[in-house]
Amino acid sequence: MNDTNSSLVVRTDHDGVSTLTLNRPEALNALSPLLFEQLRSLLSDIADSPDEIGVVILTGAGRSFSAGNDLKAIEKGDRSVNPYQQAETLDFIEHMPQPVIASVRGHCYTGALELALACDLLICADDARFCDTHGKWGMVPTWGMTNRLPERVGPLVARDIMYSGRVVEGVEAIQIGLANRCVPEAKLEATTHDWAETIATNSWHTLREEKKQMRLLAEMTREDGLKWAREKGPGVAPDMIERIQEGFKR
């Protein structure tokens, strides 16, 4: 196991799974510009190591995933050097080769919800509370909420969540398709890691290419996507035969 503590985001690697933990529990892991800088740096390092890391978990320290954008930093006028840093980090998560699992407990508000939506998979605790408060604060989404939330739950449900600012709890998140799984809070960490480790037992070549293809094909017509997959796909994993032979031994 390898631990890298970068203060606002902690990275822990184990058996091909890298866990990134937002580490401002005293502020409910509010998303400050500096936190995003550190998160992007760690994500870039992981993306550059596709043969060492096969799956990524994104979670938060303490009792919440994240309360969202750091309103105190906004009030003080703190800004990133790159005005699009947060949005580009979310785009990067979608494009990095490894599948990313958001593991959510407690608050997951506004910017944090946008961050979770950029991940490939989402597991939450039964105490999770998802909410979009852009309207409450007079903000307009710029990190991808108006794209990703309708894509995830459908336009009608997305409008309800965004326009009303109501809270969606863990069980409802499953019902509306916002989350893949909902488990008791005490079991969230263990269940998340079991899920990630199960995914990591599969071919990382296949995982990378499935993620890439789903992203690329979503931008094509169905006919063009089917043609691309059969004619321009990357082919099988280098260890396919070995995996088949091993499978017959079981």
Protein Blocks (a to p, Z undefined) as FASTA:
>chain_A
ZZddehjaccddeehiacddddbfknoopacfklmmmmmmmmmmmmmmmmlpmbdcddde
hjbfbebjafklmmnopacfblklmmmmmmmmmmpmbdcddddehjaehjlmmmmmmpmb
dcddfkbccddfklmnopacfkhmmmmmmmmnojklmmmmmmnopacdfklmmmnopamb
dcdfklmmmmmmmmmmmmmmpcfklmmmmmmmmmmmmmpcfklmmmmmmmmcgbjafklm
mmmmmmmmZZ
